[in-house]
Amino acid sequence: MFMSTYTKETIGIIGGCGVAAANELAHRIEKRLTELGCLDDAQQPEMILFQATQAPNRIAFAAGKSSISFAPYFIEVGRKLKTCGATICCIPCNTAHCVIGEIEHAVGLPFVDIADETLFFILGKNPEAKKVGLLCSAGTRSSQIYQKHSQSLGYHLEFLFPEENLQQSVGNGIAAVKHGLQYTSPEKAKAFFIGAMDDLISQGSDVIVLACTEIPLAVRDKYYKNKPIADSLSILAEACIDRCKTMEN
Protein backbone atom coordinates (compact mmCIF):
# COMPACT_ATOMS: atom_id res chain seq x y z
CA MET A 1 0.00 0.00 0.00
CA PHE A 2 1.37 3.42 -0.97
CA MET A 3 0.84 6.21 1.49
CA SER A 4 2.29 9.57 2.41
CA THR A 5 4.27 10.45 5.49
CA TYR A 6 3.59 13.86 7.03
CA THR A 7 6.60 14.69 9.16
CA LYS A 8 8.35 17.54 7.33
CA GLU A 9 7.31 20.29 9.74
CA THR A 10 6.56 20.72 13.42
CA ILE A 11 3.28 22.62 13.68
CA GLY A 12 2.94 25.24 16.38
CA ILE A 13 -0.66 26.16 17.17
CA ILE A 14 -1.42 29.40 18.99
CA GLY A 15 -4.80 28.52 20.47
CA GLY A 16 -6.96 29.89 23.21
CA CYS A 17 -9.14 31.96 20.87
CA GLY A 18 -11.12 29.90 21.45
CA VAL A 19 -9.91 26.87 23.32
CA ALA A 20 -12.41 24.49 21.71
CA ALA A 21 -11.49 25.66 18.21
CA ALA A 22 -7.79 24.98 18.80
CA ASN A 23 -8.52 21.53 20.18
CA GLU A 24 -10.78 20.86 17.21
CA LEU A 25 -8.04 21.93 14.79
CA ALA A 26 -5.62 19.40 16.26
CA HIS A 27 -8.36 16.76 16.12
CA ARG A 28 -9.19 17.51 12.49
CA ILE A 29 -5.54 17.33 11.48
CA GLU A 30 -5.17 13.92 13.15
CA LYS A 31 -8.49 12.64 11.77
CA ARG A 32 -7.74 13.73 8.22
CA LEU A 33 -4.26 12.21 8.29
CA THR A 34 -5.70 8.93 9.53
CA GLU A 35 -8.14 9.00 6.61
CA LEU A 36 -5.16 9.54 4.30
CA GLY A 37 -3.54 6.36 5.59
CA CYS A 38 -1.27 7.60 8.38
CA LEU A 39 -2.11 4.78 10.76
CA ASP A 40 1.19 4.80 12.65
CA ASP A 41 1.97 7.62 15.07
CA ALA A 42 5.34 8.19 13.41
CA GLN A 43 3.67 9.05 10.10
CA GLN A 44 2.00 12.11 11.59
CA PRO A 45 3.71 15.48 12.18
CA GLU A 46 4.73 16.79 15.55
CA MET A 47 2.34 19.41 16.90
CA ILE A 48 2.72 21.84 19.78
CA LEU A 49 -0.50 23.42 21.02
CA PHE A 50 -0.33 26.44 23.31
CA GLN A 51 -3.68 27.63 24.62
CA ALA A 52 -2.97 31.35 24.69
CA THR A 53 -5.92 32.26 26.87
CA GLN A 54 -4.54 35.41 28.51
CA ALA A 55 -4.48 37.72 25.49
CA PRO A 56 -6.17 41.13 25.57
CA ASN A 57 -9.55 41.12 23.85
CA ARG A 58 -8.72 40.65 20.18
CA ILE A 59 -12.28 41.31 18.96
CA ALA A 60 -12.42 44.68 20.73
CA PHE A 61 -9.00 45.58 19.32
CA ALA A 62 -9.86 44.48 15.79
CA ALA A 63 -13.16 46.38 15.93
CA GLY A 64 -11.39 49.56 17.04
CA LYS A 65 -12.99 49.54 20.48
CA SER A 66 -9.74 48.99 22.38
CA SER A 67 -6.24 50.37 21.89
CA ILE A 68 -4.64 47.41 23.66
CA SER A 69 -3.23 45.03 21.07
CA PHE A 70 -3.15 41.28 21.61
CA ALA A 71 -0.20 40.99 19.19
CA PRO A 72 2.63 41.27 21.79
CA TYR A 73 1.22 38.33 23.75
CA PHE A 74 0.79 36.20 20.64
CA ILE A 75 4.33 37.09 19.58
CA GLU A 76 5.58 35.92 22.98
CA VAL A 77 3.67 32.66 22.58
CA GLY A 78 4.93 32.19 19.02
CA ARG A 79 8.51 32.60 20.20
CA LYS A 80 7.91 29.98 22.88
CA LEU A 81 6.64 27.59 20.22
CA LYS A 82 9.71 28.32 18.11
CA THR A 83 11.99 27.60 21.06
CA CYS A 84 10.17 24.30 21.57
CA GLY A 85 10.88 23.29 17.98
CA ALA A 86 7.97 24.58 15.90
CA THR A 87 8.94 25.19 12.28
CA ILE A 88 5.59 26.57 11.10
CA CYS A 89 2.78 28.19 13.07
CA CYS A 90 -0.90 28.88 12.74
CA ILE A 91 -3.61 30.69 14.67
CA PRO A 92 -7.06 29.07 14.48
CA CYS A 93 -8.77 32.45 14.81
CA ASN A 94 -9.83 34.61 11.88
CA THR A 95 -9.97 37.82 13.92
CA ALA A 96 -6.34 37.44 14.99
CA HIS A 97 -5.33 37.73 11.35
CA CYS A 98 -5.88 41.49 11.46
CA VAL A 99 -2.24 41.62 12.68
CA ILE A 100 -0.91 38.33 11.27
CA GLY A 101 1.90 40.07 9.38
CA GLU A 102 3.18 41.74 12.55
CA ILE A 103 3.07 38.46 14.49
CA GLU A 104 4.75 36.42 11.75
CA HIS A 105 7.57 38.94 11.28
CA ALA A 106 8.30 39.19 15.01
CA VAL A 107 8.21 35.43 15.63
CA GLY A 108 10.43 34.64 12.66
CA LEU A 109 8.52 31.58 11.47
CA PRO A 110 6.12 31.14 8.53
CA PHE A 111 2.46 31.20 9.51
CA VAL A 112 -0.26 29.33 7.66
CA ASP A 113 -2.68 32.17 6.92
CA ILE A 114 -6.30 31.16 7.45
CA ALA A 115 -7.74 34.04 5.41
CA ASP A 116 -5.48 33.47 2.40
CA GLU A 117 -6.07 29.73 2.51
CA THR A 118 -9.82 30.20 2.68
CA LEU A 119 -9.76 32.51 -0.33
CA PHE A 120 -7.62 29.99 -2.25
CA PHE A 121 -10.17 27.31 -1.37
CA ILE A 122 -13.18 29.40 -2.43
CA LEU A 123 -11.86 30.21 -5.89
CA GLY A 124 -10.33 26.78 -6.34
CA LYS A 125 -13.67 25.08 -5.71
CA ASN A 126 -15.95 27.85 -7.03
CA PRO A 127 -13.98 29.79 -9.67
CA GLU A 128 -17.09 31.66 -10.81
CA ALA A 129 -17.87 32.98 -7.32
CA LYS A 130 -18.27 36.74 -7.14
CA LYS A 131 -20.19 37.35 -3.92
CA VAL A 132 -18.91 35.83 -0.68
CA GLY A 133 -21.05 35.80 2.44
CA LEU A 134 -19.13 35.95 5.71
CA LEU A 135 -20.26 34.61 9.07
CA CYS A 136 -17.69 36.09 11.42
CA SER A 137 -17.05 38.03 14.58
CA ALA A 138 -17.60 41.77 14.83
CA GLY A 139 -13.81 42.18 14.90
CA THR A 140 -13.26 40.32 11.64
CA ARG A 141 -16.09 42.30 10.05
CA SER A 142 -14.89 45.72 11.25
CA SER A 143 -11.22 45.20 10.43
CA GLN A 144 -12.04 44.00 6.87
CA ILE A 145 -9.59 41.12 7.05
CA TYR A 146 -11.03 39.24 4.10
CA GLN A 147 -11.38 42.33 1.94
CA LYS A 148 -7.73 43.26 2.53
CA HIS A 149 -6.44 39.74 1.91
CA SER A 150 -8.55 39.48 -1.24
CA GLN A 151 -7.13 42.75 -2.57
CA SER A 152 -3.55 41.71 -1.79
CA LEU A 153 -4.10 38.48 -3.74
CA GLY A 154 -5.56 40.34 -6.69
CA TYR A 155 -9.01 38.80 -6.32
CA HIS A 156 -12.14 40.74 -7.23
CA LEU A 157 -14.72 39.55 -4.75
CA GLU A 158 -17.63 41.27 -3.08
CA PHE A 159 -18.06 40.42 0.60
CA LEU A 160 -21.49 40.35 2.17
CA PHE A 161 -22.45 40.39 5.85
CA PRO A 162 -25.66 39.71 7.75
CA GLU A 163 -27.83 42.66 8.73
CA GLU A 164 -27.07 44.10 12.16
CA ASN A 165 -29.54 42.14 14.30
CA LEU A 166 -28.47 38.90 12.64
CA GLN A 167 -24.81 39.83 13.14
CA GLN A 168 -25.64 40.08 16.83
CA SER A 169 -27.11 36.56 16.68
CA VAL A 170 -23.86 35.33 15.10
CA GLY A 171 -21.93 36.91 17.98
CA ASN A 172 -24.25 35.25 20.48
CA GLY A 173 -23.76 31.93 18.68
CA ILE A 174 -19.97 32.25 18.88
CA ALA A 175 -20.31 32.90 22.61
CA ALA A 176 -22.63 29.89 22.95
CA VAL A 177 -20.01 27.64 21.34
CA LYS A 178 -17.38 28.97 23.72
CA HIS A 179 -19.77 28.00 26.51
CA GLY A 180 -20.05 24.46 25.11
CA LEU A 181 -23.60 24.48 23.72
CA GLN A 182 -22.48 22.42 20.70
CA TYR A 183 -21.83 19.53 23.10
CA THR A 184 -25.06 19.72 25.08
CA SER A 185 -27.48 20.87 22.39
CA PRO A 186 -26.00 20.87 18.86
CA GLU A 187 -29.20 21.99 17.13
CA LYS A 188 -29.60 24.96 19.46
CA ALA A 189 -25.99 25.96 18.80
CA LYS A 190 -26.53 25.77 15.04
CA ALA A 191 -29.79 27.73 15.27
CA PHE A 192 -27.93 30.94 16.14
CA PHE A 193 -26.50 31.03 12.61
CA ILE A 194 -29.46 29.96 10.45
CA GLY A 195 -31.05 33.39 10.09
CA ALA A 196 -27.73 34.95 9.12
CA MET A 197 -27.10 32.28 6.48
CA ASP A 198 -30.59 32.83 5.06
CA ASP A 199 -29.88 36.55 4.91
CA LEU A 200 -26.57 36.04 3.10
CA ILE A 201 -28.29 33.82 0.53
CA SER A 202 -31.02 36.43 0.03
CA GLN A 203 -28.30 39.00 -0.67
CA GLY A 204 -26.94 36.79 -3.45
CA SER A 205 -23.99 35.00 -1.84
CA ASP A 206 -22.39 32.41 -4.10
CA VAL A 207 -20.65 30.80 -1.13
CA ILE A 208 -20.92 31.14 2.65
CA VAL A 209 -17.71 31.28 4.68
CA LEU A 210 -17.61 30.16 8.29
CA ALA A 211 -15.04 32.86 9.01
CA CYS A 212 -14.86 32.25 12.74
CA THR A 213 -13.33 29.01 13.93
CA GLU A 214 -15.99 28.54 16.61
CA ILE A 215 -18.80 28.41 14.06
CA PRO A 216 -17.72 25.11 12.40
CA LEU A 217 -18.20 23.39 15.74
CA ALA A 218 -21.92 24.18 15.42
CA VAL A 219 -22.41 24.28 11.64
CA ARG A 220 -20.95 21.14 10.11
CA ASP A 221 -22.78 21.20 6.79
CA LYS A 222 -20.90 21.38 3.47
CA TYR A 223 -23.90 23.00 1.77
CA TYR A 224 -26.76 25.15 2.98
CA LYS A 225 -29.77 25.46 0.65
CA ASN A 226 -27.56 24.35 -2.25
CA LYS A 227 -24.93 27.00 -1.52
CA PRO A 228 -21.42 25.71 -0.72
CA ILE A 229 -20.02 26.36 2.73
CA ALA A 230 -16.32 27.13 3.17
CA ASP A 231 -15.27 26.00 6.66
CA SER A 232 -12.18 28.04 7.60
CA LEU A 233 -11.18 25.62 10.38
CA SER A 234 -11.08 22.57 8.11
CA ILE A 235 -9.36 24.63 5.41
CA LEU A 236 -6.65 25.58 7.90
CA ALA A 237 -6.24 21.92 8.91
CA GLU A 238 -5.81 20.87 5.26
CA ALA A 239 -3.31 23.67 4.64
CA CYS A 240 -1.21 22.59 7.64
CA ILE A 241 -1.27 19.01 6.38
CA ASP A 242 -0.13 20.11 2.93
CA ARG A 243 2.90 21.85 4.45
CA CYS A 244 3.95 18.63 6.18
CA LYS A 245 3.83 16.09 3.35
CA THR A 246 7.26 14.55 2.83
CA MET A 247 7.25 11.36 0.78
CA GLU A 248 5.38 8.45 -0.72
CA ASN A 249 6.07 5.03 0.81
C-alpha angles and dihedrals in degrees: 000000000000117000140158128251117218107200105110096106139032107228118219114199120198100203136163095097083107117351095210092051092053092049089048091051091055089046093050092049091052093043094049093047090051089052088052090057103266095138097152120073091231091061092064125079124254113258130194115196119194115185099215096195099153100069121126113260104291095189092055090047094047091047091052094247095115132039093204109101122213090205098092091056093047090048089053090050092046091053090051089053090049091051089051091055107270112154097183130023139201138185115215091211124093094200092057089063091077085087101024093124092055092048095046093049094049095045094047097221130104114259124210100235112222095198095050092045092050091051091048088052095048095053093038092056098029107028092169094056114126105160119052121192115210127207102191147129123285088252094056090046096048096044092050093224095163094044091052094046091047091052093048090053092049094245121147104214132147114221121212129196134193118263115269101268090047090048086057089053089052089053090049090049092052089051090048091055090050086054091053101251091141088067098046101034114008095178092052090050091051092046092070089069103040097086092049092050090050089051093050090051091049088054090056104260113175091197135011118223121206089214096176118068093222093061096066089061087065102028109051099160122120091206134027117197089340093307116120118244120217108208107204093198095056090042090055090049092052092047091052090050091051090055091055103050110120114164150344116250 
